[in-house]
């Protein structure tokens, strides 16, 4: 019997960053993410190349002058050692995860997994005078993956098909909607604008502000936080206000 074919269609945790839905799962993802953040991180890139080091850039020093820095991209910082790179020819390692405790002190490590939190746009807390209702919407990734992708990318609640789309009408302006991905957990949430859009096949409610979680909240974690053994099969179900507030505090603590 032949072994099962390995599923290569994998993604990282959702991240709240315009231009990239999921966190990197390989070095190429790190390169792309760095490209999105380079300016905000203080770098002016001169070139990206296939030979070591991967990138040459400029960064302001303590005297306000732009000095050249040689950058190597890795998924994990320890990959630098595994790839047997020359530490004397590198100034900065840009990685997703920093796991190299013995990294030479002369090399600066920029761990993008932590850096992205500085550039995410936090949503505003819900209006205490608004409806303040809380809903969990199954993104239906198994049956209509394109709806799931659109919800996560564009920040909206969607239901498709007769008997399902009408459930979106239960969401009112100011309500908090948690997007639940089957077998994963809550991956994003946002506040309903009240601007319901209807097409022949789907009903769509924009969510603004909208936040993609850096780490999904599993079904077991949701049940533990809310103290209720929820079933996540329905398209949409509502939480009682106390459970909704607890869940909101966990996924995004307000300052």
C-alpha positions as protocol buffer text, in pm:
chain_id: "A"
residue {
  index: 1
  type: UNK
  ca { x: 0 y: 0 z: 0 }
}
residue {
  index: 2
  type: UNK
  ca { x: 131 y: 337 z: -95 }
}
residue {
  index: 3
  type: UNK
  ca { x: 174 y: 594 z: 179 }
}
residue {
  index: 4
  type: UNK
  ca { x: -63 y: 887 z: 200 }
}
residue {
  index: 5
  type: UNK
  ca { x: 41 y: 1188 z: 0 }
}
residue {
  index: 6
  type: UNK
  ca { x: 169 y: 1462 z: 224 }
}
residue {
  index: 7
  type: UNK
  ca { x: -47 y: 1775 z: 236 }
}
residue {
  index: 8
  type: UNK
  ca { x: 177 y: 2065 z: 139 }
}
residue {
  index: 9
  type: UNK
  ca { x: -101 y: 2326 z: 151 }
}
residue {
  index: 10
  type: UNK
  ca { x: -19 y: 2456 z: 499 }
}
residue {
  index: 11
  type: UNK
  ca { x: -15 y: 2808 z: 642 }
}
residue {
  index: 12
  type: UNK
  ca { x: 99 y: 2978 z: 960 }
}
residue {
  index: 13
  type: UNK
  ca { x: -118 y: 3147 z: 1220 }
}
residue {
  index: 14
  type: UNK
  ca { x: -323 y: 3445 z: 1099 }
}
residue {
  index: 15
  type: UNK
  ca { x: -148 y: 3778 z: 1150 }
}
residue {
  index: 16
  type: UNK
  ca { x: -299 y: 4123 z: 1162 }
}
residue {
  index: 17
  type: UNK
  ca { x: -93 y: 4277 z: 881 }
}
residue {
  index: 18
  type: UNK
  ca { x: -211 y: 4436 z: 556 }
}
residue {
  index: 19
  type: UNK
  ca { x: -75 y: 4245 z: 259 }
}
residue {
  index: 20
  type: UNK
  ca { x: -16 y: 3912 z: 432 }
}
residue {
  index: 21
  type: UNK
  ca { x: -289 y: 3690 z: 575 }
}
residue {
  index: 22
  type: UNK
  ca { x: -79 y: 3423 z: 749 }
}
residue {
  index: 23
  type: UNK
  ca { x: 256 y: 3413 z: 923 }
}
residue {
  index: 24
  type: UNK
  ca { x: 553 y: 3255 z: 739 }
}
residue {
  index: 25
  type: UNK
  ca { x: 612 y: 2880 z: 738 }
}
residue {
  index: 26
  type: UNK
  ca { x: 944 y: 2896 z: 552 }
}
residue {
  index: 27
  type: UNK
  ca { x: 1231 y: 3128 z: 462 }
}
residue {
  index: 28
  type: UNK
  ca { x: 1056 y: 3263 z: 152 }
}
residue {
  index: 29
  type: UNK
  ca { x: 774 y: 3385 z: 373 }
}
residue {
  index: 30
  type: UNK
  ca { x: 1025 y: 3563 z: 596 }
}
residue {
  index: 31
  type: UNK
  ca { x: 1171 y: 3740 z: 293 }
}
residue {
  index: 32
  type: UNK
  ca { x: 826 y: 3859 z: 182 }
}
residue {
  index: 33
  type: UNK
  ca { x: 729 y: 3975 z: 531 }
}
residue {
  index: 34
  type: UNK
  ca { x: 1055 y: 4164 z: 570 }
}
residue {
  index: 35
  type: UNK
  ca { x: 981 y: 4339 z: 242 }
}
residue {
  index: 36
  type: UNK
  ca { x: 653 y: 4462 z: 388 }
}
residue {
  index: 37
  type: UNK
  ca { x: 816 y: 4580 z: 711 }
}
residue {
  index: 38
  type: UNK
  ca { x: 1164 y: 4689 z: 600 }
}
residue {
  index: 39
  type: UNK
  ca { x: 1091 y: 5062 z: 594 }
}
residue {
  index: 40
  type: UNK
  ca { x: 914 y: 5054 z: 930 }
}
residue {
  index: 41
  type: UNK
  ca { x: 1202 y: 4856 z: 1079 }
}
residue {
  index: 42
  type: UNK
  ca { x: 1439 y: 5131 z: 967 }
}
residue {
  index: 43
  type: UNK
  ca { x: 1601 y: 4961 z: 666 }
}
residue {
  index: 44
  type: UNK
  ca { x: 1655 y: 5087 z: 312 }
}
residue {
  index: 45
  type: UNK
  ca { x: 1718 y: 4780 z: 97 }
}
residue {
  index: 46
  type: UNK
  ca { x: 1985 y: 4804 z: -172 }
}
residue {
  index: 47
  type: UNK
  ca { x: 1966 y: 4450 z: -307 }
}
residue {
  index: 48
  type: UNK
  ca { x: 1832 y: 4100 z: -244 }
}
residue {
  index: 49
  type: UNK
  ca { x: 2041 y: 3822 z: -390 }
}
residue {
  index: 50
  type: UNK
  ca { x: 2064 y: 3443 z: -419 }
}
residue {
  index: 51
  type: UNK
  ca { x: 2415 y: 3426 z: -270 }
}
residue {
  index: 52
  type: UNK
  ca { x: 2518 y: 3481 z: 90 }
}
residue {
  index: 53
  type: UNK
  ca { x: 2431 y: 3719 z: 245 }
}
residue {
  index: 54
  type: UNK
  ca { x: 2074 y: 3734 z: 117 }
}
residue {
  index: 55
  type: UNK
  ca { x: 2033 y: 4109 z: 145 }
}
residue {
  index: 56
  type: UNK
  ca { x: 2233 y: 4429 z: 162 }
}
residue {
  index: 57
  type: UNK
  ca { x: 2065 y: 4731 z: 314 }
}
residue {
  index: 58
  type: UNK
  ca { x: 2132 y: 5061 z: 489 }
}
residue {
  index: 59
  type: UNK
  ca { x: 2031 y: 5151 z: 845 }
}
residue {
  index: 60
  type: UNK
  ca { x: 2087 y: 5469 z: 1042 }
}
residue {
  index: 61
  type: UNK
  ca { x: 2347 y: 5441 z: 1316 }
}
residue {
  index: 62
  type: UNK
  ca { x: 2361 y: 5631 z: 1645 }
}
residue {
  index: 63
  type: UNK
  ca { x: 2521 y: 5925 z: 1464 }
}
residue {
  index: 64
  type: UNK
  ca { x: 2235 y: 5954 z: 1219 }
}
residue {
  index: 65
  type: UNK
  ca { x: 2440 y: 5825 z: 926 }
}
residue {
  index: 66
  type: UNK
  ca { x: 2332 y: 5540 z: 699 }
}
residue {
  index: 67
  type: UNK
  ca { x: 2565 y: 5243 z: 734 }
}
residue {
  index: 68
  type: UNK
  ca { x: 2568 y: 4926 z: 528 }
}
residue {
  index: 69
  type: UNK
  ca { x: 2433 y: 4609 z: 690 }
}
residue {
  index: 70
  type: UNK
  ca { x: 2450 y: 4255 z: 555 }
}
residue {
  index: 71
  type: UNK
  ca { x: 2134 y: 4056 z: 625 }
}
residue {
  index: 72
  type: UNK
  ca { x: 2065 y: 3683 z: 612 }
}
residue {
  index: 73
  type: UNK
  ca { x: 1706 y: 3553 z: 605 }
}
residue {
  index: 74
  type: UNK
  ca { x: 1617 y: 3234 z: 793 }
}
residue {
  index: 75
  type: UNK
  ca { x: 1292 y: 3079 z: 911 }
}
residue {
  index: 76
  type: UNK
  ca { x: 1455 y: 3000 z: 1246 }
}
residue {
  index: 77
  type: UNK
  ca { x: 1767 y: 3179 z: 1361 }
}
residue {
  index: 78
  type: UNK
  ca { x: 1937 y: 2844 z: 1429 }
}
residue {
  index: 79
  type: UNK
  ca { x: 1914 y: 2767 z: 1056 }
}
residue {
  index: 80
  type: UNK
  ca { x: 2203 y: 3011 z: 1011 }
}
residue {
  index: 81
  type: UNK
  ca { x: 2428 y: 2769 z: 1199 }
}
residue {
  index: 82
  type: UNK
  ca { x: 2276 y: 2466 z: 1026 }
}
residue {
  index: 83
  type: UNK
  ca { x: 2350 y: 2622 z: 687 }
}
residue {
  index: 84
  type: UNK
  ca { x: 2711 y: 2678 z: 800 }
}
residue {
  index: 85
  type: UNK
  ca { x: 2714 y: 3048 z: 713 }
}
residue {
  index: 86
  type: UNK
  ca { x: 3009 y: 3267 z: 800 }
}
residue {
  index: 87
  type: UNK
  ca { x: 2914 y: 3475 z: 1105 }
}
residue {
  index: 88
  type: UNK
  ca { x: 3191 y: 3725 z: 1034 }
}
residue {
  index: 89
  type: UNK
  ca { x: 3020 y: 3820 z: 704 }
}
residue {
  index: 90
  type: UNK
  ca { x: 2675 y: 3891 z: 846 }
}
residue {
  index: 91
  type: UNK
  ca { x: 2540 y: 4180 z: 1057 }
}
residue {
  index: 92
  type: UNK
  ca { x: 2174 y: 4087 z: 1096 }
}
residue {
  index: 93
  type: UNK
  ca { x: 1968 y: 3768 z: 1094 }
}
residue {
  index: 94
  type: UNK
  ca { x: 1604 y: 3830 z: 1004 }
}
residue {
  index: 95
  type: UNK
  ca { x: 1391 y: 3531 z: 1106 }
}
residue {
  index: 96
  type: UNK
  ca { x: 1041 y: 3433 z: 1207 }
}
residue {
  index: 97
  type: UNK
  ca { x: 1150 y: 3251 z: 1524 }
}
residue {
  index: 98
  type: UNK
  ca { x: 1465 y: 3320 z: 1726 }
}
residue {
  index: 99
  type: UNK
  ca { x: 1570 y: 2986 z: 1877 }
}
residue {
  index: 100
  type: UNK
  ca { x: 1950 y: 3013 z: 1867 }
}
residue {
  index: 101
  type: UNK
  ca { x: 2072 y: 3071 z: 2221 }
}
residue {
  index: 102
  type: UNK
  ca { x: 2435 y: 3063 z: 2110 }
}
residue {
  index: 103
  type: UNK
  ca { x: 2404 y: 3326 z: 1840 }
}
residue {
  index: 104
  type: UNK
  ca { x: 2724 y: 3535 z: 1821 }
}
residue {
  index: 105
  type: UNK
  ca { x: 2672 y: 3866 z: 2002 }
}
residue {
  index: 106
  type: UNK
  ca { x: 2798 y: 4064 z: 1701 }
}
residue {
  index: 107
  type: UNK
  ca { x: 2495 y: 3952 z: 1499 }
}
residue {
  index: 108
  type: UNK
  ca { x: 2169 y: 4135 z: 1558 }
}
residue {
  index: 109
  type: UNK
  ca { x: 1859 y: 3913 z: 1539 }
}
residue {
  index: 110
  type: UNK
  ca { x: 1526 y: 4060 z: 1424 }
}
residue {
  index: 111
  type: UNK
  ca { x: 1250 y: 3814 z: 1517 }
}
residue {
  index: 112
  type: UNK
  ca { x: 955 y: 3911 z: 1296 }
}
residue {
  index: 113
  type: UNK
  ca { x: 711 y: 3705 z: 1500 }
}
residue {
  index: 114
  type: UNK
  ca { x: 751 y: 3964 z: 1776 }
}
residue {
  index: 115
  type: UNK
  ca { x: 811 y: 4265 z: 1553 }
}
residue {
  index: 116
  type: UNK
  ca { x: 473 y: 4241 z: 1379 }
}
residue {
  index: 117
  type: UNK
  ca { x: 289 y: 4329 z: 1701 }
}
residue {
  index: 118
  type: UNK
  ca { x: 431 y: 4680 z: 1672 }
}
residue {
  index: 119
  type: UNK
  ca { x: 276 y: 4730 z: 1331 }
}
residue {
  index: 120
  type: UNK
  ca { x: -64 y: 4570 z: 1378 }
}
residue {
  index: 121
  type: UNK
  ca { x: -353 y: 4812 z: 1403 }
}
residue {
  index: 122
  type: UNK
  ca { x: -544 y: 4725 z: 1719 }
}
residue {
  index: 123
  type: UNK
  ca { x: -919 y: 4744 z: 1694 }
}
residue {
  index: 124
  type: UNK
  ca { x: -1112 y: 4985 z: 1907 }
}
residue {
  index: 125
  type: UNK
  ca { x: -1306 y: 4847 z: 2204 }
}
residue {
  index: 126
  type: UNK
  ca { x: -1678 y: 4806 z: 2146 }
}
residue {
  index: 127
  type: UNK
  ca { x: -1905 y: 5100 z: 2212 }
}
residue {
  index: 128
  type: UNK
  ca { x: -2045 y: 5048 z: 2565 }
}
residue {
  index: 129
  type: UNK
  ca { x: -2365 y: 5223 z: 2456 }
}
residue {
  index: 130
  type: UNK
  ca { x: -2406 y: 5004 z: 2147 }
}
residue {
  index: 131
  type: UNK
  ca { x: -2591 y: 4673 z: 2118 }
}
residue {
  index: 132
  type: UNK
  ca { x: -2282 y: 4490 z: 2248 }
}
residue {
  index: 133
  type: UNK
  ca { x: -2397 y: 4149 z: 2127 }
}
residue {
  index: 134
  type: UNK
  ca { x: -2146 y: 3874 z: 2053 }
}
residue {
  index: 135
  type: UNK
  ca { x: -2164 y: 3612 z: 1778 }
}
residue {
  index: 136
  type: UNK
  ca { x: -1948 y: 3323 z: 1655 }
}
residue {
  index: 137
  type: UNK
  ca { x: -1954 y: 3269 z: 1279 }
}
residue {
  index: 138
  type: UNK
  ca { x: -1825 y: 2944 z: 1127 }
}
residue {
  index: 139
  type: UNK
  ca { x: -1622 y: 3047 z: 819 }
}
residue {
  index: 140
  type: UNK
  ca { x: -1727 y: 2726 z: 638 }
}
residue {
  index: 141
  type: UNK
  ca { x: -1375 y: 2666 z: 509 }
}
residue {
  index: 142
  type: UNK
  ca { x: -1456 y: 2300 z: 436 }
}
residue {
  index: 143
  type: UNK
  ca { x: -1742 y: 2367 z: 193 }
}
residue {
  index: 144
  type: UNK
  ca { x: -1673 y: 2717 z: 60 }
}
residue {
  index: 145
  type: UNK
  ca { x: -1304 y: 2798 z: 117 }
}
residue {
  index: 146
  type: UNK
  ca { x: -1329 y: 3113 z: -94 }
}
residue {
  index: 147
  type: UNK
  ca { x: -1575 y: 3259 z: 158 }
}
residue {
  index: 148
  type: UNK
  ca { x: -1332 y: 3184 z: 441 }
}
residue {
  index: 149
  type: UNK
  ca { x: -1045 y: 3348 z: 253 }
}
residue {
  index: 150
  type: UNK
  ca { x: -1250 y: 3658 z: 178 }
}
residue {
  index: 151
  type: UNK
  ca { x: -1364 y: 3695 z: 539 }
}
residue {
  index: 152
  type: UNK
  ca { x: -1010 y: 3678 z: 673 }
}
residue {
  index: 153
  type: UNK
  ca { x: -857 y: 3895 z: 401 }
}
residue {
  index: 154
  type: UNK
  ca { x: -1124 y: 4166 z: 374 }
}
residue {
  index: 155
  type: UNK
  ca { x: -1265 y: 4166 z: 727 }
}
residue {
  index: 156
  type: UNK
  ca { x: -1629 y: 4069 z: 685 }
}
residue {
  index: 157
  type: UNK
  ca { x: -1891 y: 3811 z: 784 }
}
residue {
  index: 158
  type: UNK
  ca { x: -2031 y: 3603 z: 496 }
}
residue {
  index: 159
  type: UNK
  ca { x: -2289 y: 3328 z: 468 }
}
residue {
  index: 160
  type: UNK
  ca { x: -2381 y: 3170 z: 136 }
}
residue {
  index: 161
  type: UNK
  ca { x: -2686 y: 2973 z: 26 }
}
residue {
  index: 162
  type: UNK
  ca { x: -3055 y: 2978 z: 105 }
}
residue {
  index: 163
  type: UNK
  ca { x: -3122 y: 2910 z: 472 }
}
residue {
  index: 164
  type: UNK
  ca { x: -2771 y: 3017 z: 566 }
}
residue {
  index: 165
  type: UNK
  ca { x: -2719 y: 3365 z: 426 }
}
residue {
  index: 166
  type: UNK
  ca { x: -3024 y: 3497 z: 615 }
}
residue {
  index: 167
  type: UNK
  ca { x: -2844 y: 3432 z: 944 }
}
residue {
  index: 168
  type: UNK
  ca { x: -2619 y: 3731 z: 875 }
}
residue {
  index: 169
  type: UNK
  ca { x: -2925 y: 3952 z: 919 }
}
residue {
  index: 170
  type: UNK
  ca { x: -2911 y: 3870 z: 1290 }
}
residue {
  index: 171
  type: UNK
  ca { x: -2591 y: 4075 z: 1316 }
}
residue {
  index: 172
  type: UNK
  ca { x: -2651 y: 4441 z: 1402 }
}
residue {
  index: 173
  type: UNK
  ca { x: -2431 y: 4747 z: 1397 }
}
residue {
  index: 174
  type: UNK
  ca { x: -2185 y: 4740 z: 1685 }
}
residue {
  index: 175
  type: UNK
  ca { x: -2206 y: 4364 z: 1741 }
}
residue {
  index: 176
  type: UNK
  ca { x: -1881 y: 4174 z: 1784 }
}
residue {
  index: 177
  type: UNK
  ca { x: -1834 y: 3881 z: 1545 }
}
residue {
  index: 178
  type: UNK
  ca { x: -1573 y: 3611 z: 1609 }
}
residue {
  index: 179
  type: UNK
  ca { x: -1469 y: 3417 z: 1297 }
}
residue {
  index: 180
  type: UNK
  ca { x: -1430 y: 3048 z: 1375 }
}
residue {
  index: 181
  type: UNK
  ca { x: -1231 y: 2820 z: 1141 }
}
residue {
  index: 182
  type: UNK
  ca { x: -1318 y: 2450 z: 1173 }
}
residue {
  index: 183
  type: UNK
  ca { x: -1045 y: 2239 z: 1334 }
}
residue {
  index: 184
  type: UNK
  ca { x: -848 y: 2555 z: 1414 }
}
residue {
  index: 185
  type: UNK
  ca { x: -1050 y: 2792 z: 1630 }
}
residue {
  index: 186
  type: UNK
  ca { x: -1117 y: 3165 z: 1634 }
}
residue {
  index: 187
  type: UNK
  ca { x: -883 y: 3326 z: 1381 }
}
residue {
  index: 188
  type: UNK
  ca { x: -1019 y: 3682 z: 1369 }
}
residue {
  index: 189
  type: UNK
  ca { x: -1288 y: 3913 z: 1501 }
}
residue {
  index: 190
  type: UNK
  ca { x: -1436 y: 4253 z: 1432 }
}
residue {
  index: 191
  type: UNK
  ca { x: -1720 y: 4495 z: 1490 }
}
residue {
  index: 192
  type: UNK
  ca { x: -2019 y: 4493 z: 1253 }
}
residue {
  index: 193
  type: UNK
  ca { x: -2067 y: 4817 z: 1060 }
}
residue {
  index: 194
  type: UNK
  ca { x: -2438 y: 4754 z: 1003 }
}
residue {
  index: 195
  type: UNK
  ca { x: -2391 y: 4804 z: 628 }
}
residue {
  index: 196
  type: UNK
  ca { x: -2540 y: 4471 z: 518 }
}
residue {
  index: 197
  type: UNK
  ca { x: -2477 y: 4379 z: 155 }
}
residue {
  index: 198
  type: UNK
  ca { x: -2695 y: 4124 z: -22 }
}
residue {
  index: 199
  type: UNK
  ca { x: -2626 y: 3932 z: -341 }
}
residue {
  index: 200
  type: UNK
  ca { x: -2830 y: 3653 z: -495 }
}
residue {
  index: 201
  type: UNK
  ca { x: -2618 y: 3387 z: -324 }
}
residue {
  index: 202
  type: UNK
  ca { x: -2463 y: 3557 z: -21 }
}
residue {
  index: 203
  type: UNK
  ca { x: -2519 y: 3810 z: 258 }
}
residue {
  index: 204
  type: UNK
  ca { x: -2214 y: 4008 z: 367 }
}
residue {
  index: 205
  type: UNK
  ca { x: -2157 y: 4221 z: 678 }
}
residue {
  index: 206
  type: UNK
  ca { x: -1836 y: 4429 z: 684 }
}
residue {
  index: 207
  type: UNK
  ca { x: -1642 y: 4419 z: 1011 }
}
residue {
  index: 208
  type: UNK
  ca { x: -1458 y: 4736 z: 1108 }
}
residue {
  index: 209
  type: UNK
  ca { x: -1237 y: 4759 z: 1302 }
}
residue {
  index: 210
  type: UNK
  ca { x: -1113 y: 4409 z: 1222 }
}
residue {
  index: 211
  type: UNK
  ca { x: -835 y: 4208 z: 1378 }
}
residue {
  index: 212
  type: UNK
  ca { x: -666 y: 3883 z: 1269 }
}
residue {
  index: 213
  type: UNK
  ca { x: -523 y: 3691 z: 1562 }
}
residue {
  index: 214
  type: UNK
  ca { x: -151 y: 3617 z: 1579 }
}
residue {
  index: 215
  type: UNK
  ca { x: -249 y: 3287 z: 1744 }
}
residue {
  index: 216
  type: UNK
  ca { x: -582 y: 3116 z: 1695 }
}
residue {
  index: 217
  type: UNK
  ca { x: -800 y: 3034 z: 1996 }
}
residue {
  index: 218
  type: UNK
  ca { x: -900 y: 2666 z: 1988 }
}
residue {
  index: 219
  type: UNK
  ca { x: -1243 y: 2525 z: 2066 }
}
residue {
  index: 220
  type: UNK
  ca { x: -1118 y: 2385 z: 2395 }
}
residue {
  index: 221
  type: UNK
  ca { x: -973 y: 2721 z: 2495 }
}
residue {
  index: 222
  type: UNK
  ca { x: -1301 y: 2894 z: 2406 }
}
residue {
  index: 223
  type: UNK
  ca { x: -1498 y: 2650 z: 2621 }
}
residue {
  index: 224
  type: UNK
  ca { x: -1255 y: 2700 z: 2908 }
}
residue {
  index: 225
  type: UNK
  ca { x: -1277 y: 3080 z: 2890 }
}
residue {
  index: 226
  type: UNK
  ca { x: -1656 y: 3096 z: 2857 }
}
residue {
  index: 227
  type: UNK
  ca { x: -1741 y: 2800 z: 3077 }
}
residue {
  index: 228
  type: UNK
  ca { x: -1981 y: 2665 z: 2815 }
}
residue {
  index: 229
  type: UNK
  ca { x: -1949 y: 2351 z: 2600 }
}
residue {
  index: 230
  type: UNK
  ca { x: -2033 y: 2514 z: 2265 }
}
residue {
  index: 231
  type: UNK
  ca { x: -2105 y: 2326 z: 1944 }
}
residue {
  index: 232
  type: UNK
  ca { x: -1930 y: 2498 z: 1654 }
}
residue {
  index: 233
  type: UNK
  ca { x: -2117 y: 2329 z: 1367 }
}
residue {
  index: 234
  type: UNK
  ca { x: -2394 y: 2594 z: 1328 }
}
residue {
  index: 235
  type: UNK
  ca { x: -2330 y: 2874 z: 1078 }
}
residue {
  index: 236
  type: UNK
  ca { x: -2386 y: 3141 z: 1342 }
}
residue {
  index: 237
  type: UNK
  ca { x: -2463 y: 3134 z: 1712 }
}
residue {
  index: 238
  type: UNK
  ca { x: -2470 y: 3406 z: 1977 }
}
residue {
  index: 239
  type: UNK
  ca { x: -2292 y: 3424 z: 2311 }
}
residue {
  index: 240
  type: UNK
  ca { x: -2437 y: 3563 z: 2627 }
}
residue {
  index: 241
  type: UNK
  ca { x: -2286 y: 3906 z: 2712 }
}
residue {
  index: 242
  type: UNK
  ca { x: -2071 y: 3777 z: 2999 }
}
residue {
  index: 243
  type: UNK
  ca { x: -1917 y: 3499 z: 2788 }
}
residue {
  index: 244
  type: UNK
  ca { x: -1868 y: 3740 z: 2497 }
}
residue {
  index: 245
  type: UNK
  ca { x: -1685 y: 3992 z: 2714 }
}
residue {
  index: 246
  type: UNK
  ca { x: -1460 y: 3721 z: 2858 }
}
residue {
  index: 247
  type: UNK
  ca { x: -1375 y: 3593 z: 2511 }
}
residue {
  index: 248
  type: UNK
  ca { x: -1305 y: 3944 z: 2383 }
}
residue {
  index: 249
  type: UNK
  ca { x: -1067 y: 4008 z: 2672 }
}
residue {
  index: 250
  type: UNK
  ca { x: -871 y: 3694 z: 2590 }
}
residue {
  index: 251
  type: UNK
  ca { x: -835 y: 3749 z: 2215 }
}
residue {
  index: 252
  type: UNK
  ca { x: -750 y: 4116 z: 2248 }
}
residue {
  index: 253
  type: UNK
  ca { x: -700 y: 4269 z: 2592 }
}
residue {
  index: 254
  type: UNK
  ca { x: -789 y: 4637 z: 2587 }
}
residue {
  index: 255
  type: UNK
  ca { x: -530 y: 4877 z: 2732 }
}
